[in-house]
Structures are given as C-alpha cells and as structure tokens.
Amino acid sequence: MVNLAQAWAEAYAGVEPGVRVEVSGGGSGVGVAALIRGSADLANSSRDLKASEAEAALKATGKEPREYVVGYDALAIYVHRDNPLESITLEQLRELFAVDGRISRWSELGVRLPNPRHDRIVRVGRQSSGGTFEFLRHRVLEDRDFRLGTLELNGSKEVVELIANTPTAIGYSGMGYAVAGVKLLRVAERVGDEAVAPSPEATISGRYPIARSLLVYGLGEPRPEVKAYLAWILSDAGQGWLTVTGFVPVPPERRQPGGRLVEVSR
Amino acid sequence: MKPIPDGATRWRTWWVRSTEGVIELWIRVCGFSSVILVAAILFFIFREAFPVLRQPDFSMAEFLGSVEWYPTSVQRVRFGALGLMVGTAAVTGVSLLLSVPAGLGAAIFLSEFCQGRTREVLKVVIELLAAIPSVVWGFVGLTVMSRVLVWATPAAVGVNLLNGALILALMSLPVIVSLAEDALRAVPDAHREAAEALGATRWQLTWRVLLPGARRGILAAVLLGTGRAVGETMAVLMATGNAVNIPTSLFDPVRTLTANIAAELGEAPAGSDHYRVLFLTGVLLFGITLVINLLAERLVRGGAKSR
C-alpha cells in the first residue's frame, strides 16, 4: 500500500502546505518497526499489529498503539494472460503454496498452457516483510510455511510485472496492481462454492474470500498535525485516492477518524 | 657570521615545528583510520551476531547444513543458510566462468594487440563499466536481461541464476580487465624481445611467455573480481529471483547471502534471533571475502618477490 501512502502524501501537500508527509516503503513489518523505534508517526500496514509488536511499542514509547481502518484491499491471484485457468479454490492455493503442498505442475490443476514445455509452475510472492506475505500465509495457508523456491519479490508491482512476462507463473498481489499482460482469477472458498472475481463490491460485502483491511497505526493520542492528516485521509477527498490506486474506500457509515485502541496484554 | 635569532624568527621555528607535528599526526591518523574502521565494523558485526550462538534453540548444524530458511515461521522458526550459501557460490561461480575468459581476452588484446586511439578508447569505456551503479545493473537484469533470457533460453522465468551471473560478470569485468592488463604489461619487454628473436609467433608469445609471466597478477585479478561478485547485493537481489533454492539448472531462481540480508534486515526487530542470524550470515560473508582478499594479496606479493 506504499503507492497509496505516496498518493496521499503528495495530495496532502496541496491541502496543508505547511505539513510535510514523508513516506518510506519496504513492507508492513518495516513500517511497524519504524513506529516502535519512534522514527515514524504513523505506520501503514496491511496486516494486524502482532501482540508482540504492540507490547514492544508500549515498552519503547510508553504509548498505546491505536488502529485506524483506512480502506480495504482484495488480494488477487494473478496468472499470465494466456493461461486458460479462470478460477481457483483456497484449497488449491494451499496445495500450491504451502510447504506440504502437492501441486507443482499445471497439468495437476487440469490446465494445458499454450506452450507444451511449460508445465512446471513458477510461484511468485512477496518477501517476508510484506503484510501481503503474512496475510496470505494466515488466511490461505492457515499459518503453514511457504514452499521453498517461491520467488520473493520486493514489491506488489514487481510481482505482477514478472507474471506478465512469465507464462508459467502464478502469484498473489493487491488487485490494484493489474496490468495488461495478466489475468485475475476468480476465487472460491472451497470446491462447489461460487468463484468470485475480485471487485470493490465483493470486497466490502465480504463475498471475495481473500480481502483484508488496510490499516494505519499510530501511538497514543496523535499530535494535532497528525490528527488533521488522519481526518483528511478518512474524508471523501482522501478516500478518493483508494479508488485511484486500485484499493477499496471505506463506506462513509463505517469511517472512524478516532481509531480504536489496540489491546496490549501486559 | 651567524645571525642572532630574534624573537620573530624563534617564534617562526616553533610554529613550523609544531604545525608540522600536527600535520604529521593527522596524516598518521588518516593512514590508520581504515584499520580502525575495519576493526570497528568487525567488532560491531560480531557483537550483534554472537548472542544467538548461545540461544538454546539455535543450532549451528542447522544453520550450515539445512536449506530451510523460515525466519518468520508461525509454526517453527528455522534458520538454515545452506541454500543461501549454495546460491552465492553458484552465482559467483557461473559469473566467473563468464567473466574470466572474456576479461583475460580483453586484457590480452589491450596490452598486446592494439595501440594508440583504439587502446585509449577501449580503456576508457571499460573503466566506464565500473562506474555504473549496481541498482542500475539490477534494473537491467530485471527488465532487459530477463526478457532476453525467456526469449533465448528454455528458462521458464527470466530472473534466475544465469541472469544474476551475467549481470555479475559484467560488473566484475572492469576489475579483471584492468588488473590483468597491468599484470601483462609488467612482464619485462626483454622477454617479449627474446621470444620474438627466437621466432615465436604472437600467439606463442602470449600463450607461452606472457601468460605464465603474469600468472600471479592475473590470478589476483580473478580473485579480486570474485570478491566483487561475492559481495554484490542490489544487482543480484533484483536479477536472481530471490527464491531460497538449491539450483539444479542454470535457469533456476536462487537467493544469495547478500540479497537475503538486504531483503530482510529492515523488517527484523533489532535484537531478535532473526536479526542476529542475519548478522551471523554477515560474519560468514566477511569470512569468505577476507579469505579471497588475503589470497589475492599473498599472490600479488609473491609475484613481486619472484621477479
């Protein structure tokens, strides 16, 4: 979600020229680590704060972390444009990506690629600092480890671009990163269920099985400038950027500019 | 007749002496600063890495002997660095196979077969290769080279061992060429003249006189090129596909020790086992490059002595 954060920061320079918002990327884990160290005011994260991180933040800064839901994202499963596959189940994804998974060839999914030499599946994902990595591991792999040999790329955009150039690849990334050379698969919870294409409506209604909240974490009561920035993010102007960057805005009735205190067990 | 030193002259002598002392001290500090810096870096890396060795759930056998690198696993955290070490060795090895013949050829051509403008232009261009930043190389690997490889080879995915090795070969080429050329030019002209007087062809001269004469310098050039390849980070992170894997073919994606540190150090909470193990892989890398550089140093010295 670094592209979203950047879009916000750039747009906010026009709203409040006196406040400079600096964005640095690298994955949710990097942002949360910076928040704990005190080198950032806010950490954008596409996964929940871990109990250990909340504890570490409280210990290091004396302030309790506060969570703001700023949008939603559907995690899309991408394949190359020429791949005949149209839909996939979470069960199949688990067999593909998990360490004890048994699917490693396209023929095992009943798929014949245009080039008969292309049968071995190339698995593409994010590196372990990405919230996307942890979200997929939790939601789809049910906390099992990823199979070794999965390509771990630096960013969501790189994942999609590599798949666009690689006919044998399958991978996961936010649905906002789609480019011309790829196809987004419809996803079903299990065999027999309706396979749903990732879309803003299916994300908000919860019908698309691998969707998540986009979060911003701060510590304690925010400074006035930070508070104003958060309020702007949750205004219509700020939320408009979610659509632009391919994410899903929070419906007006669900917006909570005050955030929510994260429970810290002591 | 000696002039009697007045106050001003005495003051000047004192000033010259003391400033000279200060300047000398300053230069001395500069000279030793690299030693101090290296010692400080070493101390820091070791200090950060060592506590993990005493952790009951850390096993050195697993670190050196297992491929399973799961630093953030929910079920069981495992730090097996074998895949990373094999990745580094494979990428470096293949890159040497590509860069050594090409670099030696270029060095021989530069020192023996061309003169004047051609030589000057070629030298400048080769040195220019060394000035390209490594992210740019990585970007070339990720965007250009990966497409070329998918088109030209049976590789299923363009970011792989061969891509990383090609990029590294291009990066270590300038080091190898300029050092090997220096070594070839250092062979005394008397040897060349003697060989030619005996009727040797240029090829015989190169193969039987120059290469044996410059072999230590050439070996040092190769080793320094190796050191460059082992330590490179950004380019290999982008070009190799970054997948923990024991490669079975040139077209398999791999991950190197350096790329792994670059990719994961940002997320690892300071002081955690993951953080310390990353520093431990740093110690490992330091050991590898130290051995290579010492070897190169010894060979260069040995070469100077034997002449």
Interface residues (C-beta under 8 A of the other chain):
Chain A: G26 G27 G29 V30 A33 I36 R37 A56 R117 H118 R120 V122 Q127 S128 S129 E134 R137 H138 D143 R144 D145 L148 G149 T150 L151 E152 L153 N154 E158 L162 N165 T166 P167 T168 A169
Chain B: V67 E68 W69 Y70 P71 T72 S73 V74 Q75 G83 L142 S146 R147 V150 P154 A156 V157 G158 V159 L237 M238 G241 N242 A243 V244 N245 D252 P253 R255 A263 E264 G266 E267 P269 A270
